[in-house]
Amino acid sequence: MIPTLYLLQAPFALLFGLTIGAFGLVPFGAILSILGVSIILFLGNIWIGLRVLLVLIIIDQIIENILPPRLLGKLTGLNPIIILFSVMVGATLGDFVGLITAVPIAATTKSLLTHWNQSKTEALEKMFSQSS
């Protein structure tokens, strides 16, 4: 966020960027700190405060909602939509524990189904090759 604040010519960009980064470690901390920084900047210059608010919310949404599913998808071999769906189902069914275990359970399920499908296909191919 610091380079973005510098590009938007916000005063105290380093301080505000570090604050947003530190609060980003807490749930909902990034969005709350973005709002706080925007309000402080709003008091000095309305247009800088508004630009910072809009740009940083867009960047935060990209960081929070697009990058993690893609990265997890590459690591686990799951489609990012499946990752989002499994996290929503896990959070609904199991609260925090479900949220944490949703992606590993989905990856394990995919692996088991893929292995089962391959073994079933091999058995059918073997059966048909013997009957010929």
Secondary structure, DSSP 4 states (H G I P E B T S, - for coil): -HHHHHHTT-TTHHHHHHHHHHHTTSTTHHHHHHHHHHHHHHHH-HHHHHHHHHHHHHHHHHHHHTHHHHHHHHHH---HHHHHHHHHHHHHHHHHHHHHHHHHHHHHHHHHHHHHHHHHHHHHHHHHHHH-
